[in-house]
Amino acid sequence: MRTINIHEAKTHLSRLVDEAEKGDSFIIAKAGKPKVQVIRLDTPKVPAKRRLGFMKGMYTIPDDFDEIDKKLDKEIEKLMLGEK
């Protein structure tokens, strides 16, 4: 694996990234000391499909959902105002 100094890497970054994408990984060094290794990422070309409705039937929302929310709001208001 070849080693490239940081100045050269900055100068030729676009070309080096293209080469790394093709599988030619390399190491970037600073003052002769290896700092990082640049390698190609193997990412899927097609994004994963979102599965809408995959939890259908696994839970239910109660009919009085809005009323529960109003009761909770009143309880929170009492707590905030210091009422009992």
N, C-alpha and C positions, 0 to 999 in steps of 0.2 A: 504494500500500500504506500502510495507516495505521500510525502510531507511537503506542505506548502507554507511559506511564511505568511504572516498576517497581512503584510503590505501587498504582496502579490494577490492574496485572496480578495482583498478589498478592490484591487484594480480589475480583477477578472472574475468577479463574483457571478455574474450572469452566466458566463461560459462554464464555470466550475459547477454551478447548480445544474445546468443542462447535462453535464457529464455525469454528475452524481445520480441524476434521474435515470440515466441509462445503465446504472449499476457500477460506475467507476467511482467508488468511494475514496475519500482522502482524509488526511489529518492536517489541521491548521496548527501551526506552531508559532510561538512568540519567543524571540531570542533563542531559538533552537530547541525550546522545550515544548513538547506536544501539549496542546490545550484542549482541542475538541476533535471529534471524528464526525465527518459529514457522510451520511449514508442515505440511500433512497428509502422513502417511506412506502410501504406496500398498503395503499388505501384502496378501498373498493371504488370502482369508477361510477357505479350506480348507487345513489343514496338509498338507504333502507326505507321501505314503504312504511308509512304510518298506519297502524291498525286501528281504525276508528270503530268503536263499539265492541272492543274485545272484552269489556267487563260487563256487557249487557246481561242482566239477570243475576248478577252477583250481589247486588245491594238494592235497597228500595228507599225511596224518600217518602216520609210520612205525609199524609194529606194535610196535616196542620203545621207544616213546615214554617209557613209565614208567621203563625201564631207563636210558635216556639221562639222564633227570632225576636218577636216583640216582647215576650216575657223576659228573655235574656237581656234585652236592651234596658228594660225597667230595673232589673236586678243590678246591672252595671251602673246605671244612673244613681240608684240608692247608695251603692258602695262608694261612688265618687263623691257624692254629696254628704256622706257620713250619716245617712239615715238608716234606721233599723226597721 
